[in-house]
């Protein structure tokens, strides 16, 4: 199988200048995560310790409405990030604002938040 | 220092700029005045500045496809006006929303060039941009999610927390637009809220 970090590293290089050595440090603190179809990756209102990069698969971004239904805001596919907006929500304990569910069997790179605060 | 710039400084320093950074930044900035009703930014138009509100109140809105307007938010003293233009570098810094003044406004104009200069010369200024972008993204996400998850009364009450005294400053039809309901509906909400002693007076979906 292709190294799952190839596209992840390419994605990061597109956004910022980063050395290979730095990328290696980042990659080492990440994990590969495989989840079945239907699995809830992030639940709205819960504290998050990671954000995710989709190597393979598709997730839906949704919330439970006050009528008890679920409303989809968006989808995320390969080479996109899944954050639930949690990393920006430091005013409220890094809690996710929206939920994410796998619509296929998905392969993620799990990126811990701790690394982020070391910058 | 001028009182207007003094307030701007109080606002911006907690983001991590030091006095020297600020002195450089403020050299680029100017004070501008808009009258009630004047348009500060127009959706789809390239922008070359963002604004800090020293005095006044503005609304963020878009023209709907049916010809009406839809208000997404307000901004009052000690907040920034961006129209999301400064994050829209993929599309020539065009504003996403139209912004007009609901009172006479006194603003600090901060050219995008100044922000760029700051990013190149100050180690922390990119953090300012990041915090702002993240805060603005969250604000909009909250607005969207609240429509589906919160009762109308909760959203009505929350408005007063976000923008103190807004009901004295903004016409009711604009509050209704922000909440996504008709002015008649809003007036009914306020009545039933009064009668029911606020809690759970209204739980129905807007529109």
Interface residues (C-beta under 8 A of the other chain):
Chain A: X63 X64 X65 X66 X67 X71 X73 X85 X88 X89 X91 X97 X98
Chain B: X134 X135 X137 X138 X141 X142 X144 X145 X148 X149 X150 X151 X203 X205
